Amino acid sequence: MSADAPRDPTGQRAAPRAGTVFEVQFRTTSQFLICYCTNISRGGLFVSTPTPAKLGEVLTLSLGIPGIDGDVDVAARVRWVRETATQ
């Protein structure tokens, strides 16, 4: 299943994006992943993974945010998935 990022009724993104990079660690039912987030806003964040989590799945993300000592743990629900074409 694939869905696009949340948009307002005019087709614009629901919240502006911030240009930053930080490490994201999380565990799914079958794997532990370390990824980098480059796309975050008030409405959420995008994390590219080799195997997407299931739509609706709740994950605990550990964020390594620049300028903050230690990781910040947050609960997150997968709201949309963008699948890539396989070659």
C-alpha positions as CSV (number, residue, x, y, z in Angstrom):
1,M,0.0,0.0,0.0
2,S,1.3,3.5,-0.8
3,A,0.1,6.9,0.3
4,D,1.4,10.4,-0.1
5,A,2.6,12.8,2.6
6,P,-0.2,14.6,4.5
7,R,-1.5,17.6,2.5
8,D,-4.0,20.3,3.1
9,P,-7.1,20.8,0.9
10,T,-5.1,22.9,-1.6
11,G,-2.5,20.2,-2.1
12,Q,0.2,21.9,-0.1
13,R,2.1,20.2,2.7
14,A,0.3,20.5,6.0
15,A,3.4,21.9,7.7
16,P,6.7,23.4,6.5
17,R,9.8,21.1,6.5
18,A,13.0,21.8,8.5
19,G,16.4,21.2,6.9
20,T,18.3,19.1,9.4
21,V,19.9,15.7,9.6
22,F,19.8,13.4,12.6
23,E,20.2,9.7,13.5
24,V,17.1,7.6,14.1
25,Q,17.2,4.2,15.7
26,F,14.2,1.9,16.1
27,R,13.2,-1.7,16.2
28,T,10.4,-3.3,14.2
29,T,9.0,-6.8,14.8
30,S,11.9,-8.3,12.7
31,Q,14.8,-5.9,12.8
32,F,16.8,-3.1,14.5
33,L,17.5,-0.2,12.2
34,I,19.7,2.9,12.3
35,C,18.7,5.5,9.7
36,Y,19.0,9.2,9.1
37,C,16.2,11.6,9.0
38,T,16.4,14.5,6.6
39,N,12.8,15.5,6.5
40,I,11.0,16.7,9.6
41,S,8.1,19.0,10.3
42,R,5.5,19.7,12.9
43,G,3.4,17.1,11.2
44,G,5.9,14.3,11.4
45,L,9.1,13.0,9.9
46,F,10.2,10.8,7.0
47,V,12.6,7.9,7.6
48,S,13.9,5.9,4.7
49,T,14.3,2.2,5.4
50,P,15.1,-0.8,3.3
51,T,11.9,-2.5,4.6
52,P,9.0,-0.2,5.5
53,A,7.1,-0.7,8.7
54,K,3.4,-1.5,8.4
55,L,0.9,1.3,8.1
56,G,-0.5,2.0,11.5
57,E,2.4,0.3,13.4
58,V,3.5,2.1,16.5
59,L,7.3,2.4,16.9
60,T,9.6,3.9,19.6
61,L,12.2,6.1,17.9
62,S,15.4,7.1,19.5
63,L,16.5,10.4,17.9
64,G,20.1,11.6,18.1
65,I,19.5,15.3,17.8
66,P,22.5,17.7,17.2
67,G,23.1,19.9,20.2
68,I,21.3,17.7,22.7
69,D,23.2,15.2,24.9
70,G,21.8,11.7,24.8
71,D,19.0,10.3,22.6
72,V,15.4,11.5,22.7
73,D,12.9,8.7,22.7
74,V,9.5,9.3,21.1
75,A,6.5,7.1,20.2
76,A,5.5,7.3,16.5
77,R,2.8,5.8,14.4
78,V,3.4,5.0,10.7
79,R,0.9,7.3,8.9
80,W,2.1,6.8,5.3
81,V,4.4,4.6,3.4
82,R,6.2,5.4,0.1
83,E,7.3,2.2,-1.7
84,T,10.1,2.3,-4.3
85,A,10.0,0.4,-7.5
86,T,12.1,-2.8,-7.6
87,Q,14.4,-3.3,-10.5
